Amino acid sequence: MREDNRDIMPPAGWFSDDSGLLRWWDGERWTEHTRASSGAKARRPAAGRESVPAERGGSVSTNVAATTSGTPVEAWSPLTQELDVVGESRHSDSFARIFEGIAIGHPDGVELFNPAILVPDADNPYDPSAVAVLVDGLEVGFLQRERAAKLRPELDALASDGLCLRVAGRQWARQYPGETIFASATVKAPPPGGTRPANDFPSAPYAVLPAGSALQARKEDEHMDVLSPFLASTSECWLAVVLRPAEEVRARSTVAVIEVVVDDEVVGVLTAASSEKLRLVVKHVNDRGRLALARARLRGNGLQAAVTVYCARSVEVSNKWVASVRPA
C-alpha cells in the first residue's frame, strides 16, 4: 500500500507552506528545510556556523550557505589543477538548493557545471589555511588541506584587494526517494602562482586576448637581464605580456614577427609562422588604441628561461570578443 501511494505523491521539490516560505518535500514527507519564496536562495547567517573536525584531509562545516565579499576574477593562468572538494556530506542542504527542481533520482546521478568561488576561511578553528568552496553563494565544502595551504596566500592577496577567485566547477548529486541527497564536487584551479601575473598590468589602455593553446617564444637567452629577476625565488611564474608587431631583419629579407614584451622590455619573439596566426587579432586591438595583452608562462632559472604564450589565434576568437574591444 505504501508503494502504491508513493506513485501519486508529488515528486521531491520546494513547495509553499502556510508560513509563506518554500519548504522542501523529499517525495514522502515534509522536511525542516525552508527557503524564501521570492526566488532568491535563502542564506543562513555566517555567524551561526558550527564548525566540526576535518574529514578526508580538509576542513568542514555545517554551514550551508556561506557568503563572500569581493569582485570575482578569473585566474591569469589556465585552470590546470583538478581538485576534489571535501566535506560535501556536511553540506547536503546546499546541494539540495543547487539542484532544486532537477530530477536527481537516476542511478548515475546528475552533473552540473556551475562556476565556483574559492574563499579564504579565516575563522576556521581547525585549519588556519582553510579554503571554502562556494557555488551559487552556497558553501559546498573545502579544498583538501595540502592544496589549500598552497593556494591560500594567493587568495589572501586577492581578498586584500577586494577580489575573489572564480574557477570552473563540477557538481554531482543523486537522491533516491526517502534518502538523503548524496553529492560531490570538484573544481579546476590554477597552478601555484597562477592567480595573478608576477608583473604589473600596463598603465596604457589594453585588451586581454582570449586564452588559447601554447606558442613558444624564442631568443629568450638574449633578454635574461629582464627575465632572471622573475625567477630569483621560483622556477615558474606567469606574466602579463604585450604582443607587439615588429620586423626581423634576416640575411636576405625582412620578416614580420610579433615581439613578446614585459614591462616595456622585449623578452622574446614568436616565429614568423606563429606571428602570422596572431597578426590580425593583434592589429584589431592596436587599431583601437590599445595594447594586445596575453598570458605567458615563464620557466627556468638565472641561467636559462623559456617563455610560452597562451593565446587564441585570430581565426579562433569569437565575434562577441571582437566587438567587445572598444576604442581607447
C-alpha positions as CSV (number, residue, x, y, z in Angstrom):
1,M,0.0,0.0,0.0
2,R,2.9,2.3,0.8
3,E,4.4,1.8,-2.6
4,D,1.1,2.5,-4.4
5,N,0.7,5.8,-2.5
6,R,4.2,6.8,-3.4
7,D,3.3,6.8,-7.1
8,I,0.7,9.5,-6.7
9,M,2.7,11.7,-4.3
10,P,4.3,14.9,-5.7
11,P,8.0,14.5,-6.6
12,A,10.7,16.0,-4.3
13,G,10.9,19.7,-4.5
14,W,10.2,23.1,-3.0
15,F,6.5,23.9,-2.2
16,S,4.7,26.7,-0.5
17,D,3.6,26.1,3.1
18,D,1.3,28.1,5.4
19,S,4.1,30.4,6.7
20,G,4.7,31.9,3.3
21,L,8.0,30.1,2.9
22,L,9.0,27.4,0.5
23,R,9.6,24.1,2.3
24,W,11.4,21.0,0.9
25,W,9.3,18.0,0.3
26,D,11.5,14.9,-0.1
27,G,9.0,12.9,-2.0
28,E,7.5,11.2,1.0
29,R,7.3,13.8,3.8
30,W,7.9,17.5,4.7
31,T,11.4,18.3,6.0
32,E,12.7,21.1,8.2
33,H,14.4,22.9,5.3
34,T,12.8,26.2,4.2
35,R,13.8,29.0,1.8
36,A,12.4,32.4,0.8
37,S,9.7,32.3,-1.8
38,S,10.9,35.4,-3.7
39,G,13.1,33.3,-5.9
40,A,16.4,34.2,-4.1
41,K,18.1,31.5,-2.3
42,A,17.7,31.7,1.5
43,R,21.1,32.1,3.3
44,R,21.9,31.2,6.8
45,P,24.0,33.9,8.6
46,A,27.7,33.1,8.6
47,A,27.8,34.0,12.3
48,G,25.7,30.9,13.1
49,R,28.1,28.5,11.6
50,E,29.1,25.4,13.7
51,S,32.5,24.0,12.8
52,V,33.3,20.4,13.1
53,P,36.6,18.5,12.9
54,A,38.2,17.9,9.5
55,E,37.4,14.9,7.4
56,R,39.2,13.4,4.3
57,G,42.0,15.8,4.8
58,G,40.1,19.1,4.7
59,S,38.2,21.5,7.0
60,V,34.4,21.1,7.0
61,S,31.5,22.9,8.5
62,T,27.8,22.5,9.0
63,N,27.3,25.9,7.4
64,V,25.1,25.5,4.3
65,A,25.2,29.0,2.9
66,A,28.4,31.0,3.3
67,T,28.7,34.4,1.7
68,T,31.7,36.3,0.4
69,S,32.5,39.9,-0.4
70,G,34.8,40.9,-3.3
71,T,34.6,41.1,-7.1
72,P,35.1,37.6,-8.7
73,V,38.0,37.5,-11.1
74,E,39.4,34.7,-13.3
75,A,42.8,33.2,-12.8
76,W,45.5,34.6,-15.0
77,S,46.9,31.2,-15.9
78,P,44.9,28.3,-17.4
79,L,43.0,26.1,-14.9
80,T,45.1,23.0,-14.9
81,Q,44.7,21.6,-11.4
82,E,41.6,19.4,-10.9
83,L,40.9,19.4,-7.2
84,D,38.5,17.3,-5.1
85,V,36.2,19.2,-2.7
86,V,36.0,17.6,0.7
87,G,33.3,17.8,3.4
88,E,30.4,17.7,1.0
89,S,28.4,15.4,3.3
90,R,28.1,18.3,5.7
91,H,26.6,20.5,3.1
92,S,23.6,18.5,1.8
93,D,21.3,21.4,2.2
94,S,23.5,23.5,-0.1
95,F,23.4,20.7,-2.8
96,A,19.6,20.4,-2.4
97,R,19.3,24.1,-3.3
98,I,21.8,23.9,-6.1
99,F,19.9,21.0,-7.7
100,E,16.4,22.4,-6.9
101,G,13.9,21.5,-9.5
102,I,16.2,18.9,-11.1
103,A,15.3,15.2,-11.1
104,I,18.3,13.5,-9.5
105,G,16.9,10.0,-8.8
106,H,18.8,8.3,-11.7
107,P,21.3,5.8,-10.6
108,D,24.1,7.7,-12.4
109,G,23.0,11.0,-10.7
110,V,23.2,14.4,-12.4
111,E,26.1,16.6,-13.2
112,L,26.1,20.4,-13.2
113,F,29.0,22.7,-14.2
114,N,28.4,25.9,-12.2
115,P,31.5,28.0,-11.6
116,A,32.8,28.1,-8.0
117,I,34.3,30.7,-5.8
118,L,37.3,29.9,-3.7
119,V,37.3,31.9,-0.4
120,P,39.8,32.1,2.5
121,D,38.1,30.9,5.6
122,A,39.9,32.9,8.3
123,D,37.5,31.9,11.1
124,N,38.1,28.1,10.7
125,P,39.4,26.9,14.1
126,Y,40.8,23.6,12.7
127,D,42.8,24.8,9.8
128,P,44.4,28.3,9.5
129,S,44.8,27.8,5.8
130,A,41.3,26.6,5.1
131,V,39.7,27.5,1.7
132,A,36.0,27.3,1.4
133,V,34.3,26.4,-1.9
134,L,31.1,28.3,-2.8
135,V,28.6,27.6,-5.6
136,D,25.7,30.0,-6.2
137,G,26.7,31.6,-2.9
138,L,26.4,28.4,-1.0
139,E,29.2,26.7,0.8
140,V,29.6,23.1,-0.6
141,G,32.9,22.1,1.1
142,F,36.6,22.9,1.3
143,L,39.8,22.2,-0.6
144,Q,41.9,19.5,0.8
145,R,44.3,20.8,3.4
146,E,47.5,20.4,1.4
147,R,46.1,22.1,-1.7
148,A,44.5,24.8,0.4
149,A,47.8,25.7,2.1
150,K,49.5,26.2,-1.4
151,L,46.7,28.4,-2.7
152,R,45.7,30.3,0.4
153,P,48.4,33.1,0.2
154,E,47.3,34.0,-3.3
155,L,43.6,34.1,-2.2
156,D,44.5,36.3,0.7
157,A,46.3,38.7,-1.6
158,L,43.2,38.8,-3.8
159,A,41.0,39.4,-0.8
160,S,43.1,42.3,0.3
161,D,42.4,44.0,-3.0
162,G,38.6,43.3,-2.7
163,L,38.7,40.4,-5.1
164,C,37.9,36.7,-5.0
165,L,38.8,33.8,-7.3
166,R,36.3,32.3,-9.7
167,V,37.1,28.9,-11.1
168,A,35.5,26.1,-13.1
169,G,33.3,23.8,-11.1
170,R,31.5,20.5,-11.3
171,Q,28.8,19.3,-9.0
172,W,27.2,15.8,-8.9
173,A,24.2,14.7,-6.9
174,R,21.9,11.7,-6.6
175,Q,18.9,11.2,-4.3
176,Y,16.7,8.2,-4.2
177,P,13.1,8.5,-2.7
178,G,13.2,8.7,1.1
179,E,17.0,9.0,1.2
180,T,19.4,11.9,2.0
181,I,21.0,13.6,-1.0
182,F,24.4,12.2,-1.9
183,A,26.7,14.7,-3.6
184,S,30.2,15.5,-4.6
185,A,32.1,18.4,-6.2
186,T,35.4,19.2,-7.9
187,V,37.0,22.4,-9.1
188,K,39.6,23.3,-11.7
189,A,42.1,25.7,-10.1
190,P,45.2,27.5,-11.3
191,P,48.6,26.1,-10.6
192,P,50.6,27.8,-7.7
193,G,51.5,31.3,-8.8
194,G,48.8,31.4,-11.4
195,T,46.1,33.5,-9.9
196,R,47.7,36.8,-10.9
197,P,50.7,37.7,-13.1
198,A,54.1,38.3,-11.4
199,N,54.4,41.7,-13.1
200,D,52.1,44.7,-13.2
201,F,49.5,45.3,-15.9
202,P,50.4,48.1,-18.3
203,S,49.4,51.7,-17.4
204,A,48.3,52.3,-21.0
205,P,44.9,51.1,-22.3
206,Y,45.0,47.4,-23.2
207,A,42.8,44.5,-24.2
208,V,43.4,40.9,-22.9
209,L,43.5,38.4,-25.7
210,P,41.4,35.3,-25.2
211,A,43.4,32.3,-23.9
212,G,44.4,29.6,-26.3
213,S,47.0,26.9,-26.8
214,A,50.7,27.3,-26.4
215,L,53.0,29.3,-28.6
216,Q,56.7,29.1,-27.8
217,A,58.8,32.2,-27.9
218,R,62.5,32.2,-28.9
219,K,65.5,34.4,-28.3
220,E,64.8,34.5,-24.5
221,D,68.5,34.0,-23.9
222,E,69.1,37.5,-25.3
223,H,66.9,39.0,-22.6
224,M,67.9,37.2,-19.4
225,D,68.6,40.5,-17.7
226,V,64.8,41.1,-17.8
227,L,63.7,37.5,-17.1
228,S,66.0,36.3,-14.4
229,P,64.7,38.6,-11.6
230,F,61.3,36.9,-12.0
231,L,63.0,33.5,-11.4
232,A,65.0,34.5,-8.4
233,S,62.8,32.7,-5.9
234,T,60.8,30.3,-8.2
235,S,61.3,28.1,-11.2
236,E,58.0,29.1,-12.8
237,C,55.6,32.1,-12.8
238,W,53.0,33.7,-15.0
239,L,53.4,37.0,-16.8
240,A,51.2,39.6,-18.5
241,V,53.0,40.1,-21.8
242,V,52.3,42.7,-24.5
243,L,52.3,41.3,-28.1
244,R,53.8,43.9,-30.4
245,P,54.3,43.8,-34.2
246,A,57.9,44.2,-35.4
247,E,60.2,43.4,-38.3
248,E,63.0,40.9,-38.0
249,V,65.9,41.6,-40.4
250,R,67.4,38.5,-41.9
251,A,70.3,37.9,-44.3
252,R,68.2,38.3,-47.4
253,S,64.8,39.5,-46.2
254,T,62.8,41.3,-43.6
255,V,60.1,39.2,-41.9
256,A,57.1,40.4,-40.0
257,V,57.1,38.9,-36.4
258,I,55.5,39.6,-33.1
259,E,57.7,40.6,-30.1
260,V,56.9,39.4,-26.6
261,V,57.2,42.4,-24.2
262,V,57.3,42.6,-20.4
263,D,57.3,46.0,-18.7
264,D,58.3,47.7,-21.9
265,E,61.2,45.3,-22.4
266,V,61.4,42.7,-25.2
267,V,61.9,39.2,-23.7
268,G,61.4,37.1,-26.8
269,V,59.9,36.9,-30.3
270,L,57.4,34.5,-31.8
271,T,58.3,32.6,-35.0
272,A,57.1,34.0,-38.3
273,A,54.5,31.3,-38.6
274,S,53.1,31.8,-35.1
275,S,53.2,35.6,-35.6
276,E,51.1,35.3,-38.7
277,K,48.4,33.4,-36.7
278,L,48.1,36.3,-34.3
279,R,48.7,39.2,-36.7
280,L,45.0,40.1,-37.3
281,V,43.9,39.8,-33.7
282,V,46.8,42.0,-32.5
283,K,46.1,44.5,-35.3
284,H,42.5,44.7,-34.3
285,V,43.4,45.6,-30.8
286,N,46.2,48.1,-31.8
287,D,43.9,49.8,-34.3
288,R,41.6,50.7,-31.4
289,G,44.5,52.4,-29.5
290,R,45.1,49.5,-27.1
291,L,48.0,47.2,-26.3
292,A,47.4,43.5,-27.0
293,L,47.9,41.7,-23.6
294,A,48.3,38.0,-23.4
295,R,49.1,35.3,-20.8
296,A,52.5,33.8,-20.7
297,R,54.3,31.2,-18.6
298,L,57.9,31.7,-17.6
299,R,60.0,28.7,-16.6
300,G,63.7,28.4,-15.9
301,N,66.4,29.9,-13.6
302,G,69.1,32.5,-13.7
303,L,70.9,30.7,-16.5
304,Q,68.2,29.9,-19.0
305,A,64.5,30.7,-19.4
306,A,61.6,29.7,-21.6
307,V,58.6,32.0,-22.4
308,T,55.4,30.3,-23.6
309,V,52.4,32.4,-24.7
310,Y,48.9,31.1,-24.3
311,C,46.7,33.0,-26.8
312,A,43.8,32.3,-29.2
313,R,44.7,32.6,-32.8
314,S,42.9,35.2,-35.0
315,V,40.7,32.6,-36.5
316,E,39.6,31.3,-33.1
317,V,38.4,34.5,-31.4
318,S,34.6,35.0,-31.2
319,N,32.6,37.8,-32.9
320,K,31.5,38.7,-29.4
321,W,35.0,39.3,-28.2
322,V,35.9,41.2,-31.4
323,A,33.0,43.6,-30.8
324,S,34.0,44.0,-27.2
325,V,37.3,45.7,-28.0
326,R,36.3,49.4,-27.9
327,P,38.4,52.4,-28.9
328,A,40.6,53.6,-26.0
